[in-house]
Amino acid sequence: MSAAITVVGLGSGNPDRLTLGIMKTLQRATKVYVRTLSHPVITALQEQGMVMESFDHVYESHDTFPEVYDHIASALIESARSASDGEIVYAVPGHPMVAEATVRLLRERCPEREVSLTVLGGESFLDEAFVRLGFDPIEGFQLLDSAGLSSHLIQPQLHTLIGQVYDMFTASEVKLALMEIYPAEYEVVVGHALGVEGEESIVRVPLYELDRIQGYGNLSLIYVPRSDDEQLRRRSFARLHEIVGILRSPEGCPWDREQTHESIRKNLIEETYEVLETIDEDDPEHMQEELGDLLLQIMLHSQMEEEAGTFTVYDVVQGLNDKLIFRHPHVFGENSAKDAEAALQNWEQMKAEEKRRKGADPEKASALDGIPRDLPALMKAYKLQKKASKVGFDWDDIQGVFDKIKEELAELREAVAEGQAPEKQALELGDLLFAASNAARFIQADPEEALSRTNRKFIERFRYIEEQLAARGKRVQDSSLEEMEELWQSAKSHALSDESESR
């Protein structure tokens, strides 16, 4: 007789719900295994004289559920292969094909081990949930596992059942995931042993109390009723995509409909700088708003291409995900990176590999390729110098940079003193700025950021001058340079004093 396993479902907990076919299968079996004895139907079967071997001890000998399920599946297959005759039956709570990892593993492994597998249904906890909790799954329904639950899986417009909520710790993890989507007062339902006479409990609580109630166990679940609340939908990326599509539709906003990539190009730049300003000001609340404005620009450009049939914003997201995974082999692959420098090296290697896969010839590429054409000039100078440095075009130390700055400053002085053409003077100024940018690279400072700090410092000190003059009833326009210089030095002293106190 060939090796065979029959899997049966014990239902949601009421012995009266077992089918006649499953009862006959259990009664004629040579050997009956059960995943756990912690199920209401087990007692009724034992009272009829049925002998069963459980895998409860396996839970105690392993650290994780995947290890437990792997052990059970392997043990069942070996038992079936070594059995000389008769039928090996494996009984699981509920329905074998609903939230039963061991059955999934058996379905994967039995064919390759030449073990025949038969799965007989049973009443699922879902059947009782639909009846006892009173909702129709045709309205939209999702079943989620408490293990590894994350907010991105949750869709408020669907009835949601979360199974395998074994204890209060698990309930707390579920609560945290749900509170990323729902308000703390949102009503949820906790069901224990649904349909089991004398044991059933249905409790309705606000979300924030989810992990404060007692009774969680093997037969517990959490139900989150569906909602069409617009505020909940607005927390989803899908709703943002929908809103932008509406704005660009014939029934949408006339201004949004008329825009093109070119017409809103400057908006993308402006919104980027507004985000940078919030970073400089360390203002998280303002940053949240400005990041939204920047995201809108990305959504609008993507929507225009979606209308043209070239790509959608979801293609953009997929492309970014693919790139992040590919360029981080030390995270998603088998490579390693002991520090940030090694991680950056991995990134650059995978970036070069991407180019090769796209047909680019590394031999024909310039060492300066890959720098955006429209970067701010100071930032672009810094990146050009970094790329040139990687192929050896660089000074040995910063002293060579200082000498170059001195040389370029002398040439600028000469151009101005000789009254050379404005274009020539500007070119000499550019050479000086380019050399100064090189100094930033040697001291590991971003020149754009360094200049931004100086700009902010200038603004603070100049406003101090304006405030002090205003206190005297004067304006900068009516003040002498000597008076403003005096206040400028006072502003410097004031700033140094504040810095000293903050330390």
C-alpha positions in Angstrom: 0.0 0.0 0.0 1.4 3.4 -0.9 2.1 6.0 1.7 -0.9 8.3 2.3 -2.1 11.0 4.6 -5.7 12.2 5.0 -6.2 15.6 6.6 -9.5 16.4 8.2 -10.9 19.6 9.7 -12.4 19.5 13.2 -14.5 22.6 12.7 -14.8 25.8 14.7 -15.4 24.0 18.0 -18.9 22.5 18.1 -18.8 18.7 17.9 -22.3 18.6 16.4 -20.9 20.4 13.3 -18.6 17.5 12.3 -19.6 15.9 9.1 -20.5 12.2 8.9 -17.7 11.6 6.4 -15.1 13.1 8.7 -16.3 11.1 11.7 -16.1 7.8 9.7 -12.6 8.8 8.5 -11.5 9.3 12.1 -13.1 6.1 13.3 -11.5 3.8 10.7 -8.0 5.4 10.9 -5.1 3.2 12.1 -3.4 6.3 13.5 -4.9 9.7 14.3 -2.6 12.7 14.8 -3.9 16.1 16.0 -1.9 19.3 15.8 -3.2 20.3 19.3 -5.4 19.0 22.0 -6.5 22.5 22.8 -9.8 22.4 20.8 -13.3 21.8 22.1 -14.0 18.9 19.7 -11.1 16.8 21.1 -12.9 16.2 24.4 -16.0 14.9 22.6 -13.9 12.5 20.5 -11.9 11.3 23.5 -15.2 10.5 25.3 -16.1 8.2 22.4 -12.9 6.3 23.0 -10.8 7.7 20.2 -7.1 7.7 20.7 -5.0 10.5 19.3 -1.4 11.6 19.3 -0.9 15.4 19.5 2.0 17.6 18.5 1.6 19.9 21.5 5.0 18.9 22.8 6.6 20.3 19.6 5.5 23.8 20.5 7.6 23.6 23.6 10.7 22.3 21.9 11.0 25.0 19.2 11.4 28.8 19.4 9.3 29.8 16.4 6.0 28.8 14.8 7.7 28.1 11.4 10.0 25.6 13.1 7.0 23.9 14.8 5.1 23.6 11.5 8.2 22.3 9.7 8.7 19.6 12.4 5.0 18.5 12.2 5.0 18.2 8.4 8.2 16.2 8.4 7.0 13.9 11.2 3.7 13.2 9.4 5.4 12.3 6.1 7.9 10.0 7.8 5.0 8.3 9.7 3.1 7.8 6.5 6.1 6.4 4.6 6.9 3.9 7.4 3.3 2.7 8.0 2.8 -0.8 6.7 -0.9 -0.6 6.3 -4.0 1.4 7.3 -4.7 5.1 7.1 -2.8 8.0 8.7 -5.2 10.8 9.6 -4.1 14.3 10.6 -6.8 16.4 12.3 -6.5 20.2 12.5 -8.8 22.9 14.0 -11.3 24.5 11.7 -10.9 24.0 7.9 -7.6 22.5 6.7 -7.2 25.1 4.0 -7.9 28.1 6.2 -4.9 29.5 8.1 -3.3 26.1 8.5 0.4 26.3 7.8 1.1 22.6 8.3 -1.3 21.6 5.6 0.3 24.1 3.2 3.7 22.4 3.9 2.2 18.9 3.3 0.7 20.0 0.0 4.2 21.2 -1.1 6.2 18.2 0.2 4.0 15.1 -0.2 4.3 14.9 -4.0 8.1 15.0 -4.0 8.2 12.3 -1.2 5.6 10.1 -3.1 3.0 10.4 -0.4 -0.6 10.6 -1.4 -2.4 13.5 0.3 -6.2 13.8 0.7 -7.8 16.9 2.3 -11.3 16.8 3.7 -13.0 20.0 4.5 -14.6 21.0 7.8 -16.4 24.0 9.2 -14.1 27.0 9.3 -14.0 29.6 12.0 -15.0 31.9 9.1 -18.4 30.2 8.8 -19.1 31.0 12.5 -17.7 34.5 12.1 -20.0 35.4 9.3 -23.0 34.2 11.3 -22.1 35.3 14.8 -20.6 38.7 13.8 -23.4 39.3 11.3 -21.7 40.5 8.1 -21.8 39.3 4.5 -18.4 38.7 2.9 -19.8 39.6 -0.5 -19.6 43.3 0.6 -15.8 42.9 0.6 -13.8 40.9 3.0 -10.2 40.1 3.9 -8.7 37.5 6.2 -5.3 38.4 7.8 -2.9 36.7 10.1 -1.9 38.4 13.3 1.7 37.3 12.8 3.5 39.9 10.8 0.4 42.1 10.4 1.3 45.5 8.9 -0.8 48.6 8.1 -0.2 48.4 4.3 -2.3 45.2 4.2 -5.3 46.8 5.9 -8.1 48.2 3.7 -10.8 50.0 5.7 -13.4 49.6 2.9 -13.3 45.8 3.5 -14.6 43.7 6.4 -11.5 42.5 8.1 -10.9 39.4 10.2 -7.6 38.9 12.0 -7.0 35.3 13.1 -4.6 33.5 15.4 -4.7 36.2 18.1 -3.3 33.8 20.8 -2.6 36.2 23.6 -2.6 39.8 24.8 0.9 40.4 23.4 -0.3 39.5 19.9 -3.4 41.6 20.5 -1.1 44.6 21.3 0.8 44.1 18.0 -2.5 44.0 16.1 -3.6 47.2 17.9 -0.5 49.1 16.9 -0.9 48.1 13.2 -4.5 49.0 13.2 -3.9 52.4 14.9 -1.8 53.5 11.9 -5.0 53.5 9.9 -7.9 53.8 12.4 -8.6 56.4 15.1 -8.1 55.1 18.7 -11.8 55.2 19.4 -12.8 53.1 16.4 -14.9 50.1 17.5 -13.6 46.6 16.9 -14.9 43.2 18.0 -13.1 40.5 19.8 -14.5 37.0 19.4 -13.6 34.0 21.5 -14.7 30.4 20.6 -17.4 31.5 18.2 -20.2 28.9 18.0 -19.0 26.9 21.0 -21.7 26.5 23.5 -20.8 27.8 27.0 -17.4 29.2 25.8 -18.4 31.9 23.2 -17.6 35.5 24.0 -18.1 38.5 21.8 -16.8 41.8 23.1 -17.0 45.2 21.4 -14.3 47.7 22.5 -12.6 50.9 21.2 -9.4 50.1 19.4 -7.2 51.5 22.1 -8.5 48.8 24.6 -7.8 45.9 22.3 -5.0 44.6 24.4 -6.6 45.2 27.8 -9.3 42.5 27.7 -8.9 39.0 28.9 -9.5 35.6 27.3 -7.3 35.5 24.2 -6.4 31.9 23.1 -6.4 29.4 20.3 -10.0 30.3 19.3 -9.7 34.1 19.3 -10.1 36.5 16.5 -10.5 40.2 15.9 -13.1 41.7 13.6 -12.8 45.2 12.2 -16.1 46.3 10.5 -15.8 47.9 7.1 -16.0 51.6 6.8 -16.6 54.1 4.0 -15.4 57.0 6.1 -13.6 59.4 3.8 -11.0 60.3 6.4 -9.8 56.7 6.6 -9.6 56.5 2.8 -7.5 59.6 2.7 -4.7 57.9 4.5 -4.1 55.6 1.6 -1.8 56.0 -1.4 -4.6 54.6 -3.6 -6.9 57.5 -2.7 -4.2 60.0 -3.5 -3.8 58.4 -6.9 -7.6 58.6 -7.4 -7.8 62.2 -6.4 -5.0 63.3 -8.8 -6.8 61.4 -11.5 -10.0 63.2 -10.8 -8.3 66.6 -10.8 -6.9 65.9 -14.3 -10.1 64.4 -15.6 -12.6 66.3 -17.9 -14.8 66.8 -14.8 -11.9 67.9 -12.7 -10.0 71.2 -12.2 -9.5 73.4 -15.3 -6.1 74.6 -14.1 -4.8 71.0 -13.4 -6.1 69.8 -16.8 -4.1 72.4 -18.7 -0.8 71.7 -17.0 2.1 69.9 -18.8 5.5 68.6 -17.7 7.0 71.9 -18.9 4.5 74.2 -17.3 5.0 72.7 -13.8 8.7 71.9 -14.1 9.6 74.9 -11.9 7.1 73.8 -9.2 9.1 70.6 -8.7 12.2 72.6 -8.1 10.5 75.1 -5.8 8.8 72.4 -3.7 12.1 70.6 -3.3 13.8 73.7 -1.9 10.8 74.3 0.4 11.4 70.8 1.8 15.1 71.5 2.3 14.1 74.7 4.2 12.1 72.7 6.7 15.0 70.3 7.2 17.3 73.3 7.9 14.8 74.7 10.3 14.2 71.3 12.0 10.5 71.8 11.7 8.8 68.3 11.4 5.2 69.7 11.2 6.1 72.0 8.3 8.2 69.2 6.7 5.2 66.9 6.7 3.2 69.6 4.7 6.0 70.3 2.3 6.8 66.7 1.6 3.1 66.3 0.6 3.5 69.2 -1.8 6.6 67.6 -3.3 4.8 64.2 -3.6 2.0 66.0 -5.4 4.4 67.1 -8.1 5.5 63.5 -8.6 1.9 62.3 -8.7 1.0 64.9 -11.4 4.0 64.1 -13.6 3.1 60.4 -13.3 -0.5 61.0 -14.0 0.3 62.8 -17.2 2.2 59.8 -18.4 -0.6 57.5 -17.3 -3.0 59.5 -19.5 -0.5 59.1 -22.4 -0.3 55.3 -21.7 3.4 55.2 -21.1 3.5 54.4 -17.3 1.7 54.9 -14.0 2.8 55.9 -10.6 2.7 52.3 -9.6 5.3 51.6 -12.3 7.4 54.3 -10.7 7.0 52.6 -7.3 7.9 49.2 -8.7 10.9 50.6 -10.5 12.1 52.2 -7.3 11.6 49.0 -5.3 13.4 47.0 -7.9 16.3 49.4 -7.8 16.6 49.5 -4.0 16.6 45.7 -3.8 19.1 45.3 -6.6 21.5 48.0 -5.3 21.5 46.6 -1.7 22.8 43.1 -2.2 24.2 43.3 1.4 20.6 43.6 2.7 18.5 41.6 0.2 21.2 39.3 -1.2 24.2 37.4 -0.1 26.8 40.2 0.0 27.9 41.9 3.2 28.8 45.4 4.2 30.6 46.0 7.5 30.2 49.8 7.3 28.7 52.7 5.3 31.7 52.9 3.0 31.3 49.2 2.0 27.6 49.7 1.5 28.3 52.6 -0.8 30.8 50.5 -2.7 28.1 47.8 -3.2 25.7 50.5 -4.4 28.1 51.8 -7.0 29.0 48.3 -8.2 25.3 47.4 -8.7 24.7 50.7 -10.4 27.4 49.9 -12.9 25.9 46.5 -13.4 22.5 48.0 -14.1 24.1 50.1 -16.9 25.8 47.1 -18.4 22.5 45.2 -18.4 20.9 48.2 -20.2 23.5 47.9 -23.0 25.9 50.7 -21.9 29.5 50.2 -22.7 31.7 51.0 -19.7 34.7 51.5 -22.0 33.0 54.3 -23.8 31.5 56.0 -20.7 33.0 59.2 -19.4 34.2 59.3 -15.8 31.9 62.3 -15.4 28.7 60.6 -16.6 25.7 60.4 -14.4 25.6 64.0 -13.1 22.3 65.8 -13.8 22.6 68.6 -16.2 20.5 71.1 -14.2 22.0 70.7 -10.8 22.8 73.9 -9.0 26.3 75.0 -10.1 28.0 74.7 -6.7 26.6 71.2 -6.2 27.5 70.2 -9.7 31.1 71.4 -9.2 31.4 69.3 -6.1 30.1 66.1 -7.8 32.3 66.7 -10.9 35.4 66.9 -8.6 34.4 63.8 -6.7 34.1 61.8 -9.9 37.4 63.1 -11.3 39.0 62.2 -7.9 37.9 58.6 -8.2 40.1 58.1 -11.3 43.1 59.8 -9.8 42.7 63.4 -11.1 43.2 65.1 -7.8 45.7 66.9 -5.5 47.6 64.8 -3.0 46.4 66.9 -0.1 44.4 70.1 0.7 47.5 72.3 0.5 47.4 71.9 -3.3 43.8 73.2 -3.2 44.8 76.2 -1.0 47.5 77.0 -3.6 44.9 76.8 -6.4 42.5 79.1 -4.5 45.3 81.6 -4.1 46.2 81.4 -7.8 42.6 81.8 -8.9 42.0 84.7 -6.5 45.1 86.5 -7.9 43.8 86.0 -11.4 40.4 87.5 -10.4 42.1 90.5 -8.8 44.1 91.0 -12.0 41.1 90.8 -14.2 39.3 93.4 -12.1 42.3 95.6 -11.8 42.9 95.6 -15.6 39.2 96.3 -16.3 38.8 93.2 -18.4 35.5 92.4 -20.0 32.7 91.4 -17.5 32.5 87.9 -19.1 36.2 87.4 -18.4 35.9 88.6 -14.8 32.9 86.3 -14.3 34.9 83.4 -15.7 37.7 84.1 -13.2 35.2 84.2 -10.4 33.8 80.9 -11.5 37.3 79.4 -11.4 37.7 80.7 -7.8 34.4 79.2 -6.8 35.3 75.9 -8.4 38.5 75.8 -6.5 36.7 76.6 -3.2 34.4 73.7 -3.8 37.4 71.4 -4.0 38.4 72.6 -0.5 35.0 71.4 0.7 35.6 68.0 -0.6 38.9 67.6 1.2 37.4 68.6 4.5 34.4 66.3 3.8 31.9 69.2 3.8 29.1 69.6 1.3 29.7 73.1 -0.2 26.0 73.6 -0.9 25.2 72.9 2.7 28.1 75.0 3.9 27.0 78.0 1.9 23.4 77.5 3.0 24.5 77.7 6.6 26.4 80.9 5.9 23.4 82.3 4.1 21.2 81.6 7.2 23.9 83.1 9.4 23.9 86.3 7.3 20.1 86.5 7.4 20.0 86.2 11.2 22.7 88.8 11.7 21.2 91.2 9.2 17.8 90.9 10.8 19.4 91.6 14.2 20.7 94.8 12.7 17.2 95.7 11.4 15.7 94.9 14.8 18.2 97.0 16.8 17.8 99.9 14.4 14.0 99.7 14.6 14.3 99.8 18.4 16.1 103.1 17.9 13.4 104.3 15.5 15.6 104.0 12.4 15.8 102.0 9.2 18.8 100.4 7.5 18.3 102.8 4.6 18.7 105.8 7.0 21.8 104.4 8.9 25.5 104.8 8.2 27.7 101.9 7.3 29.7 102.5 10.5 26.5 102.1 12.6 25.5 98.9 10.8 29.0 97.5 11.1 28.9 98.1 14.9 25.6 96.2 15.1 27.0 93.5 12.9 29.8 92.9 15.4 27.3 93.0 18.2 25.2 90.3 16.3 28.3 88.1 16.1 29.0 88.5 19.8 25.3 87.8 20.6 25.4 84.6 18.5 28.6 83.4 20.2 27.0 84.0 23.6 23.9 82.1 22.7 26.0 79.2 21.4 28.1 79.1 24.6 24.9 79.0 26.8 23.4 76.2 24.7 26.5 74.1 25.4 
